[in-house]
Amino acid sequence: MTYIKLFLKSRRFLLSNILLKMQKAYENIESIAGPILVVDGVEGVKYEELVEIITSKGLTKMGKVLEVNGNRAMVQMFESTQGLSIKGLKAKFLGKIATLGVSTNMLGRIFNGAGKPLDGGAEILAEKHVDISGASINPYSRNFPSDFIQTGVSTIDVMNTLVRGQKLPIFSGSGLPHAELAVQIARNAKVTDGSEFAVVFGAMGVTFEEAMFFQKEFERTGAIENATLFINTAADPVVERIAVPRMALSYAEYLAFEKEKHVLVILTDMTNYAEALREVSAARKEVPGRRGYPGYLYTDLSTIYERAGRIKGKNGSVTQMPILSMPEDDITHPIPDLTGYITEGQFVLDRSLHQKQIAPPVDVLKSLSRLAGAGMGEGKTREDHSKLKDQLFACYARGKDVRELAVVLGESSLSDIDKTYLAFAEKFEKDFVGQGFNSNRNIIESLDLGWELLRPFPITELKRINTATIEKYHPDKKKNH
């Protein structure tokens, strides 16, 4: 019994020593700059370790280790440092990293950038805790993205098809209705083969009005039942903006690869995310890159975008639709430029279409889905999809050329066939593109509308579609077939 008591006593002593080491509070805070706090004289501190900062009044604020250099640690605060003084501050390193407790009960709920409920509901009883930093999917483990995701938006479903496991951003601009488009996609998106589907929505640095808009629209339409929202407003801590996409993706990966659901992740606005990175980089006094953004912006964005995909042996998938507002509508700006390198295409919202009150104002000629072919065809959409899409592109491109010609020469100088193309371009924008934000067209309705728009053209002008397809699907030929 004596030996047992001594053993237990020694175990308690060792455990208390470990806890004391973990809970040691450092008082030598060297500086505070924006969300960055520098602690000197630390020991055994690790990258991304959580930190408690205790004020002289006993208040506690959380942060994480951003960098360790010898016995000096740089701490990134999750909360505002406004009003803090280094006098009386203490830093306690907790020996663990930031995690998110996940459960299927999170579906239908709304959370803030710290993963705390915003909807007044109960705290989530976590099934497990996951590291929000995550990791990109190993290329060797990837399955090629395939199979159609229906968004209910004709310009996406027909012209630039979204497939499971793809990362396909939306390039918008200040004042353009990307928030309305995001909600429309989140509300209507589904897979057509009956598989389980969920939406994870992450909002970063949005206004209070936008946050309320997202929340009310999801609740009003009932889309909230199959969705999870993470919302960070412009008034919330800037560091939460960096955490939101990682939290959203961590939860999406849990649903996809453990619960075998197909998950669509919508992230808005990635420009606010990049601005948060720039603010933290400036506080760290790093040498800036293009337009003041950190030189590692490309690498950082890739750690988010490359978490989309499908994994061999897993039935679920993570599909991403990040949304970014291009400063001054400049597509060569570092954020859209680098995003375009990493992702598999883009949708571009056009200001001139928006001014014509066409909604959603998607410019199909500037938009591209590099993996569209993997989601088209018999058994996925319909056998005529690919050929019809090519013909609509060709006719709309020529119609826009004729429109420019009519401005110079006058419409009276156009040939009859040119007038047909001009009328097609106007009707295509009004009826096909401008379906409205409350519309939800299934893929068959969108394809049939495409055929209806091609009806005024002589069959000889439909050069992108073979005779057999015309005979089967053309509205006039189909009646006689």
Residue pairs with C-beta under 8 A, 6 or more apart in sequence:
21 44
22 93
22 94
22 95
23 92
24 92
24 93
25 54
25 90
25 91
25 92
26 39
26 40
26 41
26 42
26 90
26 91
26 92
26 93
27 89
27 90
27 91
28 39
28 40
28 41
29 37
29 38
29 39
29 40
29 86
29 89
29 90
29 91
30 38
30 39
30 40
30 72
30 86
31 37
31 38
31 86
32 38
32 81
32 84
32 85
32 86
33 283
33 285
34 81
34 279
34 280
34 282
34 283
35 76
35 77
35 80
35 81
35 237
35 238
35 239
35 279
35 280
35 283
36 66
36 74
36 75
36 76
36 77
36 280
36 283
36 284
37 53
37 63
37 74
37 75
37 77
37 81
37 89
37 91
38 72
38 73
38 74
38 75
39 51
39 72
39 73
39 75
39 91
40 71
40 72
41 71
41 72
42 68
42 71
42 72
42 73
42 91
42 93
43 71
44 93
45 65
45 68
45 73
45 93
46 65
46 68
47 65
47 66
47 67
47 68
48 64
48 65
48 97
48 98
48 133
49 64
49 65
49 93
49 94
49 95
49 96
49 97
50 62
50 63
50 64
50 93
50 94
50 96
50 97
50 98
51 62
51 63
51 64
51 65
51 73
51 75
51 91
51 92
51 93
51 94
52 60
52 61
52 62
52 91
52 92
52 94
53 60
53 61
53 62
53 63
53 75
53 77
53 84
53 89
53 90
53 91
53 92
54 60
54 89
54 90
54 91
54 92
55 61
55 84
55 88
55 89
56 85
56 87
56 88
56 89
61 77
61 78
61 79
61 81
62 77
62 78
62 79
63 75
63 76
63 77
63 78
63 79
63 239
64 75
64 76
64 78
64 97
64 98
65 73
65 74
65 75
65 76
65 93
66 74
66 75
66 76
66 280
66 284
67 73
67 74
67 284
68 74
73 91
73 93
74 284
75 91
76 239
76 280
77 237
77 239
78 114
78 237
78 239
78 240
78 243
79 237
79 239
80 237
97 131
97 133
98 131
98 132
98 133
98 243
99 129
99 130
99 131
99 132
100 115
100 129
100 130
100 132
100 247
100 250
100 251
101 115
101 124
101 126
101 127
101 128
101 129
102 126
102 127
102 128
102 129
102 130
102 250
102 251
102 254
103 124
103 125
103 126
103 127
104 127
104 255
104 259
105 124
105 125
106 124
106 228
106 251
107 198
107 225
107 226
107 227
107 228
108 224
108 225
108 226
108 227
108 228
109 117
109 119
109 121
109 124
109 228
109 229
110 117
110 118
110 119
110 215
110 218
110 224
110 228
110 229
110 231
111 117
111 118
111 228
111 229
111 230
111 231
111 247
112 118
112 230
112 231
112 232
112 236
112 240
113 204
113 230
113 231
113 232
113 236
113 237
113 240
113 241
113 243
113 244
113 247
114 240
114 243
115 230
115 247
117 123
117 124
118 215
118 229
118 231
119 215
128 254
130 250
130 251
130 253
130 254
131 250
132 243
132 246
132 247
132 250
133 246
134 246
134 249
134 250
134 253
134 303
134 307
135 307
136 302
136 303
136 306
136 307
137 306
137 307
137 308
137 309
137 311
141 311
141 312
142 309
142 310
142 311
142 312
143 165
143 309
143 310
143 311
143 312
144 165
144 310
144 374
145 163
145 164
145 165
145 166
145 309
145 310
145 317
145 319
145 344
145 371
145 374
146 163
146 164
146 165
146 310
146 371
146 374
146 375
147 163
147 164
147 191
147 193
147 374
147 375
147 380
148 157
148 161
148 162
148 163
148 164
148 191
148 192
148 375
148 376
148 380
148 381
148 443
149 162
149 163
149 164
149 189
149 190
149 191
149 262
149 264
149 319
149 375
150 157
150 188
150 189
150 190
150 191
150 192
150 442
150 443
151 157
151 162
151 184
151 185
151 188
151 189
152 184
152 185
152 187
152 188
152 189
152 439
152 440
152 441
152 442
153 181
153 184
153 185
153 188
153 360
153 362
153 435
153 441
154 432
154 433
154 435
154 441
154 446
154 449
154 450
155 347
155 360
155 362
155 364
155 367
155 432
155 433
156 162
156 185
156 347
156 362
157 381
157 441
157 443
157 446
158 385
158 388
158 389
158 392
158 443
158 446
158 447
158 450
159 364
159 367
159 389
159 392
159 393
160 168
160 345
160 347
160 364
160 367
160 368
160 369
160 372
161 369
161 372
161 375
161 376
161 381
161 385
162 168
162 319
162 321
162 369
162 375
163 319
163 369
163 371
163 372
163 374
163 375
164 191
164 262
164 310
164 317
164 319
164 375
165 308
165 309
165 310
165 317
165 318
165 319
166 308
166 319
166 320
166 344
166 369
166 371
167 305
167 306
167 308
167 319
167 320
167 321
167 322
167 342
167 343
167 344
168 319
168 320
168 321
168 343
168 344
168 345
168 346
168 347
168 369
169 270
169 320
169 321
169 322
169 323
169 324
169 336
169 339
169 340
169 343
169 346
169 347
170 178
170 181
170 182
170 321
170 322
170 323
170 324
170 346
170 347
170 348
170 349
171 324
171 326
171 331
171 336
171 339
171 346
171 347
171 348
171 349
172 178
172 181
172 323
172 324
172 325
172 326
172 349
173 325
173 326
173 328
173 329
173 349
173 351
174 325
174 327
174 329
175 354
176 325
176 349
176 351
176 354
176 361
177 349
177 354
177 359
177 360
177 361
177 437
178 268
178 269
178 323
178 325
178 349
179 206
179 210
179 213
179 214
179 268
180 359
180 360
180 437
181 323
181 349
181 360
181 437
182 201
182 214
182 266
182 268
182 321
182 323
183 213
183 214
183 217
183 218
183 437
184 360
184 437
184 438
184 440
185 264
185 266
185 321
186 199
186 201
186 218
186 223
186 227
186 264
186 266
187 217
187 218
187 221
187 223
187 440
188 440
189 197
189 199
189 264
190 197
191 197
191 262
192 380
192 443
195 261
195 262
195 315
196 259
196 260
196 261
196 262
197 226
197 261
197 262
197 263
197 264
198 226
198 227
198 228
198 252
198 255
198 261
198 262
198 263
198 264
199 223
199 226
199 227
199 228
199 263
199 264
199 265
199 266
200 227
200 228
200 230
200 248
200 249
200 251
200 252
200 255
200 263
200 264
200 265
200 266
201 214
201 218
201 227
201 228
201 229
201 230
201 248
201 265
201 266
202 229
202 230
202 231
202 244
202 245
202 247
202 248
202 265
202 266
202 267
202 268
203 210
203 211
203 214
203 229
203 230
203 231
203 232
203 244
203 268
203 269
204 232
204 241
204 244
204 245
204 267
204 268
204 269
204 270
204 272
204 273
204 276
205 232
205 233
205 234
205 241
205 269
205 272
205 273
205 275
205 276
206 214
206 231
206 232
206 233
206 234
206 268
206 269
206 272
207 233
207 234
208 233
208 234
208 235
211 231
211 233
214 229
214 231
215 229
215 231
217 223
218 224
218 227
218 229
228 248
228 251
230 244
230 247
230 248
231 244
232 240
232 241
232 244
234 272
238 276
238 279
238 280
239 276
239 280
241 272
241 273
241 276
242 273
242 276
242 277
242 280
244 267
244 273
245 267
245 270
245 273
245 304
245 322
246 304
248 265
248 267
249 265
249 304
249 307
249 318
252 263
252 265
252 318
253 307
253 318
255 261
255 263
255 316
256 262
256 263
256 314
256 316
256 317
256 318
257 311
257 314
257 316
259 316
260 314
260 315
260 316
261 316
262 316
262 317
262 319
263 316
263 317
263 318
263 319
264 319
264 320
264 321
265 308
265 318
265 319
265 320
265 321
266 321
266 322
266 323
267 273
267 304
267 320
267 321
267 322
267 323
268 322
268 323
269 323
269 324
269 325
270 301
270 322
270 323
270 324
270 335
270 339
271 324
271 325
271 326
271 327
271 335
274 293
274 297
274 301
274 324
274 334
274 335
277 293
277 294
277 297
277 300
278 288
278 292
278 293
278 294
281 288
281 293
281 294
282 288
282 292
286 294
286 295
287 295
288 294
288 295
289 295
289 297
289 334
290 297
290 334
291 333
291 334
293 334
293 335
294 300
297 334
297 335
297 338
298 338
298 341
298 342
301 338
301 339
301 342
302 342
304 322
305 320
305 322
305 339
305 342
305 343
306 342
307 318
307 320
308 318
308 319
308 320
309 317
309 318
310 316
310 317
310 318
320 343
322 339
322 343
324 335
324 336
324 339
326 333
326 335
326 336
327 333
327 335
329 351
330 336
331 337
331 340
331 348
336 346
339 346
340 346
344 369
344 370
344 371
345 367
345 368
345 369
345 370
345 371
345 372
346 367
346 368
347 362
347 367
348 362
348 363
348 366
348 367
349 360
349 361
349 362
349 363
350 361
350 362
350 363
350 366
351 361
353 361
353 362
353 363
353 429
353 433
353 434
354 361
356 429
357 434
358 429
358 430
358 433
358 434
359 434
359 435
359 436
359 437
360 433
360 435
360 437
361 433
362 433
364 393
364 396
364 433
365 393
365 396
365 397
365 400
372 389
373 386
375 381
376 385
376 386
376 389
377 383
377 385
377 386
381 443
381 447
382 443
382 444
382 447
383 469
384 447
384 465
384 469
384 472
384 473
385 443
385 447
387 464
387 465
387 466
387 469
388 447
388 450
388 451
388 454
388 465
388 469
388 473
389 450
390 464
390 465
391 454
391 462
391 463
391 464
391 465
392 428
392 432
392 450
392 453
392 454
394 463
394 464
395 421
395 424
395 425
395 428
395 454
395 457
395 461
396 424
396 425
396 428
398 421
399 421
399 422
399 423
399 424
399 425
399 426
399 428
400 425
402 414
402 418
402 419
402 421
402 422
402 425
403 422
403 425
405 414
405 418
406 413
406 414
406 422
411 419
411 422
414 422
417 458
417 461
420 456
420 457
420 461
423 456
424 453
424 454
424 456
424 457
427 453
428 453
431 449
431 453
432 446
432 449
432 450
432 453
435 441
441 449
447 473
451 473
451 474
451 475
452 475
454 462
454 474
455 474
455 475
455 476
459 470
459 474
459 477
462 470
462 474
470 477
471 477
471 478
471 481
472 478
472 481
